[in-house]
Amino acid sequence: MSGLSRRNFFHLAAGAAAVAGPLGRSLGPIAFAQQLPAPPGLPEPVIPIARRSTVALVKGESRRKNIAEALHRIDDQIAQLLARKKYVVIKPNCVSSFNQLACTNVDAINGILDYLEPRFKGPVVIAESSAGDTMQAYEDLKYVRLPAERRSQRIQLVDLNREAKFEPVPLLSQDLRVDRVRLAARLLDPDAFVICSAIFKTHNVCVATLSVKNMVLGAPLHGARGERWNDKRKYHTGVRGTNFNMMVTAEKLAPSWGATVIDGFEGMEGNGPGSGTPVPSRLAVASTDYIAADRVAVECMGINPLWIAHLQWCWQVGIGQYDVAKIDIRGEKIADVRRSYRLHQDIERELRWIGPLEDIEKPLG
């Protein structure tokens, strides 16, 4: 780091935290963490990506129309991929069965279905492995109405936990041993065109949760019929381990990814992903490159993109484009729509991956 050791980075961070207090209250609406030092640039890629990526960025007063329009703006890139698939999987974010702000709104799902309707005759599967009860989330979020309302698209609601079909994938445990998680097989199906339906949200481990986080932590299964096991918990090691395992899982899932659309109509700031407060950004972001889409969304949220480890590491291993200079944006200019999201109260702990590893880290989140 230019003129600043990594150890000094955290001395400065700790000092700033002591002065500003929780969430940097003395800084007002600008997050305390935004005042901290950061690495000078992206790390060296292990597998360089020469290609450019395209991201749609739409602003408007209708969530549903924003989502459909964002996908329409990259239709030339989706069409060639969609034509080769037998069915569509829409993967929403249903982290809660009772907090709408934390979950994919049914209007966002309808926006995706509006885009698909003249282009793909179905079937369409809405599939999730919620941290809680997926079917209860479908009920509370009004997804259960969709099969009857949109019969021509042959919509099916699937709880990946109850479906219980999986592929085993290795990852690192907290004590740096090989562990195993069970990833939903449907999200790895080569016959499926997978559409991620994510949300603008801050996070309690990886700073922001967008496309990659939605897919990676939505893929591990847990017991749904009284069995007391939960592979999602295996990701909650130290902040480095969590981000590294997210990158490893993304490598496994990425060949099946079709497109992503991130709903920023009403984002979440503060103590996301489940207990934050609303931000009326009125945006939608879409791309066939999940990493590029997340980079644009991070910029729109006013978050330093160098703070998000898993996205940089996904870029380093060639999953997608994170260099904003190599991303072509169709629609709004980032500078015109950016607003700073207040970050999680644990942000100083979340950023410890930037500093030196001094001991095995305790789980976060």
ZARONU-613222 format. One line per 5 residues: for each residue x, y negated, z negated of C-alpha. Coordinates in steps of 0.001 Angstrom, whole numbers. Example, Ala and Ser with C-alpha at 12.3 -4.5 7.8 and 13.67 -1.06 7.14 Angstrom:
// residues 2
12300 4500 -7800 | 13670 1060 -7140
This chain:
// residues 365
0 0 0 | 1451 -3310 1059 | 3008 -5031 -1986 | 916 -2964 -4391 | 1665 489 -5783
-1190 2908 -6220 | -587 2923 -9954 | -837 -874 -10045 | -4058 -634 -8032 | -5757 1046 -10946
-4155 -1207 -13535 | -5726 -4106 -11641 | -9023 -2255 -11306 | -9171 -1499 -15016 | -8380 -5097 -15864
-11035 -6404 -13533 | -13565 -3987 -14994 | -12823 -5163 -18517 | -13355 -8766 -17521 | -16414 -8263 -15328
-18211 -5653 -17427 | -20508 -2927 -16067 | -21390 -3479 -12410 | -19456 -6733 -12464 | -22348 -8760 -13872
-20278 -11936 -13909 | -19902 -11663 -10126 | -23620 -11938 -9490 | -25039 -10093 -6466 | -21608 -9333 -4980
-20422 -5964 -6277 | -17500 -6120 -8714 | -15771 -3396 -6706 | -15681 -5577 -3607 | -13058 -7698 -5373
-10601 -4827 -5832 | -7508 -4127 -3702 | -7743 -1423 -1032 | -5431 542 1252 | -4223 -1550 4212
-5688 654 6933 | -6871 4056 8079 | -4524 6997 7354 | -2717 8832 10136 | -4998 11332 11905
-4074 15003 11836 | -6076 15612 15016 | -6247 12295 16907 | -9514 11315 18625 | -8980 9451 21870
-12629 9238 22913 | -14873 6299 22160 | -18219 6757 20424 | -21536 4960 20865 | -23810 3844 18045
-27223 2176 18288 | -28005 -555 15752 | -31613 -1791 15634 | -33301 -4399 13447 | -37063 -4810 13203
-40126 -4974 10999 | -41346 -1404 11562 | -39418 1544 10143 | -41016 3975 12572 | -40348 1818 15634
-36764 1096 14518 | -36004 4825 14273 | -37533 5639 17669 | -35830 2671 19328 | -32407 3554 17889
-32662 7067 19341 | -33973 5694 22640 | -30875 3500 22982 | -28622 6577 22980 | -31020 8725 25017
-28433 9169 27775 | -26171 10942 25284 | -28875 12979 23541 | -30604 14260 26687 | -27716 16357 27962
-27314 18066 24587 | -31016 18531 23858 | -31660 20224 27202 | -29503 23189 26197 | -31283 23919 22899
-34267 26157 22074 | -35625 24167 19144 | -35004 21056 17048 | -34160 20947 13361 | -34785 17675 11515
-32814 17580 8278 | -34265 14907 5951 | -32904 13724 2617 | -35307 14968 -72 | -33124 14626 -3147
-36231 13936 -5229 | -39837 15067 -5098 | -41165 11902 -6757 | -38930 8925 -5840 | -39798 7763 -2322
-36961 5227 -2215 | -34433 8061 -2622 | -35957 10202 137 | -36532 10158 3887 | -39813 8369 4505
-42425 10186 6573 | -42486 7155 8881 | -38830 7849 9696 | -39736 11448 10547 | -42587 10163 12721
-40146 7842 14474 | -37956 10826 15364 | -40999 12790 16518 | -42185 9810 18610 | -38835 9842 20391
-38902 13614 20903 | -42524 13934 22038 | -42091 13049 25740 | -38664 14723 25911 | -38984 18013 24038
-42092 20152 23701 | -41036 21950 20546 | -40841 23785 18369 | -39580 21359 15725 | -38495 22572 12303
-38199 20193 9364 | -35698 21922 7091 | -34289 20937 3715 | -32575 22460 705 | -33683 19949 -1900
-31875 19740 -5216 | -35323 20361 -6718 | -38394 22054 -5230 | -38377 21452 -1495 | -42024 22373 -934
-43115 20025 -3710 | -41095 17261 -2037 | -42851 17976 1273 | -46181 17644 -520 | -45345 14454 -2410
-43702 12770 579 | -46688 13630 2833 | -44682 15789 5254 | -47360 18474 4892 | -49675 16430 7105
-47350 16521 10109 | -48100 20010 11536 | -51804 19183 11861 | -51257 15615 13050 | -48748 16618 15751
-49872 20048 16936 | -48246 19775 20363 | -44806 19649 18771 | -45324 22913 16848 | -43919 21577 13596
-42855 23960 10864 | -41814 22967 7329 | -39020 25166 5989 | -37499 25342 2522 | -33975 26555 3206
-33671 27803 -370 | -36703 30083 38 | -35647 31123 3529 | -32419 32268 1843 | -30457 32938 5030
-26877 31797 4696 | -23276 31941 5829 | -20531 32014 3178 | -17922 29248 3335 | -14824 28830 1145
-14040 25699 -840 | -11827 24647 -3745 | -12977 24965 -7333 | -12143 22343 -9945 | -9095 24333 -11056
-7927 24596 -7420 | -8889 28212 -6816 | -10839 29587 -3869 | -14580 29515 -4465 | -17520 30323 -2193
-20753 28557 -1294 | -23735 29762 709 | -24646 27359 3544 | -28091 27480 5148 | -27756 29544 8313
-30388 27496 10154 | -28136 24419 10035 | -25454 26482 11792 | -27699 27963 14488 | -26200 27327 17966
-29720 27384 19439 | -30833 24436 17280 | -30465 20735 18054 | -29915 19337 14573 | -31070 15789 13882
-29995 14279 10589 | -32510 11875 9055 | -30457 9964 6475 | -30858 6775 4431 | -28735 3770 3480
-27849 4612 -141 | -25019 4020 -2571 | -23715 7087 -4407 | -22340 8204 -7754 | -19380 10172 -6346
-18567 9217 -2748 | -19515 5491 -2779 | -22210 5816 -87 | -24403 8688 1087 | -25299 8617 4769
-25291 11220 7577 | -22383 13427 6557 | -23291 13520 2879 | -26921 14339 3716 | -25891 17291 5875
-23089 18607 3700 | -24908 18625 352 | -28193 19615 1963 | -26656 22797 3359 | -25632 24668 147
-28465 26731 -1284 | -29777 27364 -4769 | -32089 29955 -6260 | -35744 29257 -5472 | -37490 32228 -7043
-36315 32090 -10617 | -32667 32924 -9872 | -30336 30742 -11903 | -27645 29805 -9415 | -26919 26592 -7545
-24115 26279 -5015 | -24574 22497 -4781 | -23047 22190 -8239 | -19824 23715 -6967 | -19144 20474 -5084
-19153 18402 -8261 | -15517 18770 -9176 | -13141 15804 -9447 | -13619 13006 -6951 | -10789 14296 -4730
-12094 17849 -4788 | -15632 16762 -3992 | -14566 14681 -1013 | -12183 17367 264 | -14840 20073 42
-17286 17804 1850 | -14789 17467 4684 | -14235 21255 4841 | -17998 21863 4937 | -18459 19167 7593
-15917 20989 9768 | -18086 24101 9539 | -21385 22299 10231 | -20279 19769 12877 | -20429 22077 15938
-24214 22326 15377 | -24825 18592 14890 | -26910 16994 17619 | -27733 13425 16606 | -28182 11380 13472
-30452 8470 12672 | -29941 6507 9447 | -32908 4628 8052 | -31884 1287 6609 | -35352 -233 6642
-35267 -200 2851 | -31940 991 1503 | -30867 1769 -2047 | -28171 -93 -3974 | -26764 303 -7481
-27062 3696 -9139 | -27815 5792 -6078 | -28518 8350 -4834 | -31587 8651 -7047 | -31877 5733 -9456
-30974 2609 -7502 | -33033 -367 -6429 | -34347 -1368 -2975 | -32602 -3519 -375 | -34722 -4684 2599
-32094 -4327 5334 | -34699 -3542 8045 | -32173 -1545 10115 | -31776 1787 11869 | -28519 3349 13079
-28268 6278 15516 | -25503 8229 17236 | -24487 11676 18399 | -21284 11063 16395 | -22154 11330 12701
-18854 9815 11553 | -19211 6786 13832 | -22819 6271 12701 | -21728 6334 9068 | -18939 3843 9773
-21431 1379 11264 | -23870 1891 8374 | -21099 1332 5817 | -20219 -1924 7543 | -23870 -3001 7495
-23970 -2305 3745 | -20959 -4559 3171 | -18906 -1683 1729 | -15189 -1377 2341 | -14919 1595 4757
-11484 2463 3371 | -13031 3438 37 | -14963 6420 1400 | -12654 9407 1336 | -14755 12107 3005
-15466 9979 6081 | -11805 9068 6562 | -10793 12691 6135 | -13452 13839 8624 | -11934 11372 11063
-8422 12607 10292 | -9326 16198 11224 | -11093 15192 14435 | -14772 15598 13531 | -15747 12101 14670
-14659 8520 15272 | -14122 6256 12234 | -12053 3553 13948 | -14569 756 14477 | -12444 -620 17330
-13328 2558 19257 | -17069 2414 18587 | -19376 810 21159 | -22489 -663 19527 | -25760 -977 21391
-28040 -3548 19837 | -27407 -5898 16940 | -24015 -7229 15939 | -22836 -5931 12570 | -21868 -9422 11421
-25426 -10643 11996 | -27114 -7949 9880 | -24559 -7176 7159 | -25560 -7631 3520 | -23547 -6537 485
-25007 -3615 -1457 | -24337 -3466 -5188 | -22377 -292 -5903 | -22746 2401 -8544 | -21672 1642 -12106
-19046 4434 -11848 | -17349 2841 -8840 | -13975 2519 -10586 | -13962 6289 -11225 | -15104 6964 -7664
-12087 5099 -6302 | -9527 7080 -8295 | -8799 9239 -5266 | -6820 6264 -3913 | -4470 6294 -6932
-1987 8929 -8133 | -3118 12377 -9244 | -2083 12475 -12893 | -4221 15385 -14136 | -6996 17710 -13035
-10004 15454 -12656 | -13248 15874 -14541 | -16431 16356 -12506 | -18213 13193 -11397 | -21875 12774 -10500
